[in-house]
Amino acid sequence: VSKAWDRLLPTLEELRDISSAARLLAWDQAAMMPPKGAGTRAHAMATIEAIAHARLTDPNVGEALEELAEDQSLDDAQKAHVRVLRRDFERAIKVPPELVRAIAERTAHAYQAWTKARAASDFSILEPELTTLFDLKKQEADAIGWEEERYDSLLDQYEPGSTTVEIEAMFTELSGGLRPLADAILDAAREPPSFRHGDYDEDKQKSLCNWLASHLGFDADGGRLDTSPHPFTMPIGDGDVRQTTFTDRKALLSSIYAVIHETGHALYEQGLPGELVGLPAGRVPSLGMHESQSRLWENQVGRSRPFTNFLLPHLKEVFPEELGMVTPEEFHRGVNHPERTLIRIYADEVTYNLHVVLRFRLELAIFRDELEVADLPDAWDEAMLRTVGVQPEDDASGVLQDMHWSIGAMGYFPTYTIGTLYAAAFYRKADEDLGGLDDELRAGKTERLLDWLRTNIHSHAYLLPAPELARKVLGEPPGAGPFLEYLRAKYSDIYGMSL
Amino acid sequence: VSKAWDRLLPTLEELRDISSAARLLAWDQAAMMPPKGAGTRAHAMATIEAIAHARLTDPNVGEALEELAEDQSLDDAQKAHVRVLRRDFERAIKVPPELVRAIAERTAHAYQAWTKARAASDFSILEPELTTLFDLKKQEADAIGWEEERYDSLLDQYEPGSTTVEIEAMFTELSGGLRPLADAILDAAREPPSFRHGDYDEDKQKSLCNWLASHLGFDADGGRLDTSPHPFTMPIGDGDVRQTTFTDRKALLSSIYAVIHETGHALYEQGLPGELVGLPAGRVPSLGMHESQSRLWENQVGRSRPFTNFLLPHLKEVFPEELGMVTPEEFHRGVNHPERTLIRIYADEVTYNLHVVLRFRLELAIFRDELEVADLPDAWDEAMLRTVGVQPEDDASGVLQDMHWSIGAMGYFPTYTIGTLYAAAFYRKADEDLGGLDDELRAGKTERLLDWLRTNIHSHAYLLPAPELARKVLGEPPGAGPFLEYLRAKYSDIYGMSL
């Protein structure tokens, strides 16, 4: 038994509880809060965050960490908690309070400027704010420290254990293979099936979402499913994982695939070991790993031919008039219809990651001091034309479409693609291990798959960094291969061609 | 400008924010939380409460209060904040931490014992826990201190500024007048109209509740209306006041009058001046004053003949089959049907306060060391027969029906009746001041009444203690007279007799 651990534990539990309150404030803000409560909420969230920061950076925490670094009596979970806490602690103490404050203030201004700039489709409104914010983020990265290059420090916030060099190599492999493949697939694509746009009662969509989430294994006694303009998943604490979906009267597929995606996140959170949840290592190890679960359920499962075959009759029961005449083939094609689109969030599985790689390369160039913020619009438009094959009409449909940079979330974009690549690799491995997943999906059965994910991924929480966990699961470092093969197989089948 | 005030203000704002988080945790627990989140939530709430307690009892707060007590530069609102904060501070520091912990632990046990005891209808299961808890509450009262008698200290928690002597005198006047009046009314009562029990679609009830709340002035952009098993109102902060109602398929009136009652509370909260909300004096001055608003809307407005005449056609539109044949006279009689019931929460306007006075007298006797907890069941049954005129069948329908004592809420019961008496007096005064309220209610118009309440009560927040505010509004000390006259007039009219 470790005395330093016993001294630290009450602080860990306090941090867990404060964080749970902070998460509830955030969930409620997005899913429940009435509009006039916004001011009150902003104050409450800032205060709770300041309290959490003060607890985390208390000198007693630093002393306990010093002692525990050399404590041989800790078990594996305790060692992982200490490792993760040390990381959180150091990131928190290394950034001077003035810089923290400056970034918070500048972020608020930049976000305001972004909403204005996007409405006016004029990057110049955002440019000065964004220039300052990128500079502050560089200072932050330098304060935290890095070895190989500055972007590592940003990446480390969302993908601890991954390095820029590795990600860049993975993305180069990806885009090398993806661009010709995407061109071939897009050339083969025909008109989208008409059921993709219709008039679908939103209450019925909500009922369908509830059914689907439960069917895939979401435990409604240990969470909630609500609606919000931007779907998200938020773990409040052990036994309380909340997801949202959204509904669009005109587009049934949006809510269906939003709920499958978020259920993927929620199943991961519900699969974390209860005794670890809330403590430092009782969380998902990276955003990319989180995204691997949402993408796997949304795409490898939800957009597969066997699962769309299973799904369609259920949708027809609810919407007999709108979908009665749709064939399984049409439905599967409609669910997987690829398009050259300007907007990332509307992009399909084929082109989505081209959008992400573009953003990663641009932000990386800025942190390498190879690109000025002022030159972003031109660099963006040029890269869009070269990779996705379309030219933005204006700033709003180009460089201004995402809020990420204006809220200071530099280093975040790659997590989407890391998730995509992990998802394809994990699914292939699960199918190898289990065999016969297709037959099960055709019957809507996903229990064995979920079991495999629970055993191989969810139950490990953050006991290992994400890249180590991925290697452990796959038996090799994750790469772009499985994803490219997956796309090739899927679209060869859909368009009856050899890719 | 006061330097001590400027030093104190950030702490006040921090306390406001922490309290807002605590309220959201509590609201969510009752209205949204999935069952498996209960453990996580209990921890989070305890931690947030401990943080609030530590901030409130910080020695710096005590020092600032010392300085501010003699600070002549404060404006009236600041003086009120200082007065209320001093009260909160002293109540918080005078109780030793061990006693706080002992009460918290004992309460958890007593509440568990109460649920078991009630299920088994056996007071002896609760008796030892309740005996200890009453003893601890006596110690707490003594630690806080009191002048005339111990119960003052308990009362002061819910009704600051009221004394046991005053309440006892008011309640004696009330029960002296109410018992013969209730007997006369109950003798005149006929069979309840059959629409009181039916089959009312719950979604339609919810729509009706939303309409009613908005119609009475509830601002849905500054709050929410949800459902929960026990209706309640919770202010989260300025611009965010949440109420709940509940629905019972069999009883339309339950949800209708629950939502009118809670809207009364919510209108009060929404009428507090925004610049004060969250600071010490920016809240309602007592639970009785709060209850005066819910009772006034529920009874003086909602159960009045003109308002029931207004309401019925709206209900008929939603429930044409169930209510189509009900006459305005039947509806009004049904809404005001009196009965001798064993259970307080099912009691009508006539008998309700007899239930409350009974509880007040019993708990007062215990704090005066004139009654043992062990003797509660017999004392209860005897008092029920004498005052309400019915004999409990068992402990469950008698002494075990309410949770209040088992959760340590001694001194709480009188607030219900204080609210009732205030409500009748305020409504009479408003009608004198404004004239013609009946005609407006018949048209469903309540704007002038709400305006009067905003001006005379809501806008004052806690700048004055409740009894002072009541005297200021009424021009005289509040008593039982207006309520007794109100009942006499109402039931003389309903049963066509002279009471």
Chai-1 contact restraints between the chains, C-beta under 6 A:
chainA,res_idxA,chainB,res_idxB,connection_type,confidence,min_distance_angstrom,max_distance_angstrom,comment,restraint_id
A,E14,B,T47,contact,1.0,0.0,6.0,A-B,restraint_1
A,D17,B,H43,contact,1.0,0.0,6.0,A-B,restraint_2
A,D17,B,A44,contact,1.0,0.0,6.0,A-B,restraint_3
A,D17,B,T47,contact,1.0,0.0,6.0,A-B,restraint_4
A,S20,B,T40,contact,1.0,0.0,6.0,A-B,restraint_5
A,S20,B,A44,contact,1.0,0.0,6.0,A-B,restraint_6
A,A21,B,A21,contact,1.0,0.0,6.0,A-B,restraint_7
A,A21,B,A44,contact,1.0,0.0,6.0,A-B,restraint_8
A,A21,B,I48,contact,1.0,0.0,6.0,A-B,restraint_9
A,P34,B,D221,contact,1.0,0.0,6.0,A-B,restraint_10
A,P34,B,G222,contact,1.0,0.0,6.0,A-B,restraint_11
A,P34,B,G223,contact,1.0,0.0,6.0,A-B,restraint_12
A,P34,B,R224,contact,1.0,0.0,6.0,A-B,restraint_13
A,P34,B,D240,contact,1.0,0.0,6.0,A-B,restraint_14
A,P35,B,D221,contact,1.0,0.0,6.0,A-B,restraint_15
A,K36,B,D221,contact,1.0,0.0,6.0,A-B,restraint_16
A,K36,B,G222,contact,1.0,0.0,6.0,A-B,restraint_17
A,K36,B,G239,contact,1.0,0.0,6.0,A-B,restraint_18
A,G37,B,G239,contact,1.0,0.0,6.0,A-B,restraint_19
A,G37,B,D240,contact,1.0,0.0,6.0,A-B,restraint_20
A,T40,B,G237,contact,1.0,0.0,6.0,A-B,restraint_21
A,T40,B,D238,contact,1.0,0.0,6.0,A-B,restraint_22
A,T40,B,G239,contact,1.0,0.0,6.0,A-B,restraint_23
A,T40,B,D240,contact,1.0,0.0,6.0,A-B,restraint_24
A,H43,B,D17,contact,1.0,0.0,6.0,A-B,restraint_25
A,A44,B,D17,contact,1.0,0.0,6.0,A-B,restraint_26
A,A44,B,S20,contact,1.0,0.0,6.0,A-B,restraint_27
A,A44,B,A21,contact,1.0,0.0,6.0,A-B,restraint_28
A,T47,B,E14,contact,1.0,0.0,6.0,A-B,restraint_29
A,T47,B,D17,contact,1.0,0.0,6.0,A-B,restraint_30
A,I48,B,A21,contact,1.0,0.0,6.0,A-B,restraint_31
A,D221,B,P34,contact,1.0,0.0,6.0,A-B,restraint_32
A,D221,B,P35,contact,1.0,0.0,6.0,A-B,restraint_33
A,D221,B,K36,contact,1.0,0.0,6.0,A-B,restraint_34
A,G222,B,P34,contact,1.0,0.0,6.0,A-B,restraint_35
A,G222,B,K36,contact,1.0,0.0,6.0,A-B,restraint_36
A,G223,B,P34,contact,1.0,0.0,6.0,A-B,restraint_37
A,R224,B,P34,contact,1.0,0.0,6.0,A-B,restraint_38
A,G237,B,T40,contact,1.0,0.0,6.0,A-B,restraint_39
A,D238,B,T40,contact,1.0,0.0,6.0,A-B,restraint_40
A,G239,B,K36,contact,1.0,0.0,6.0,A-B,restraint_41
A,G239,B,G37,contact,1.0,0.0,6.0,A-B,restraint_42
A,G239,B,T40,contact,1.0,0.0,6.0,A-B,restraint_43
A,D240,B,P34,contact,1.0,0.0,6.0,A-B,restraint_44
A,D240,B,G37,contact,1.0,0.0,6.0,A-B,restraint_45
A,D240,B,T40,contact,1.0,0.0,6.0,A-B,restraint_46
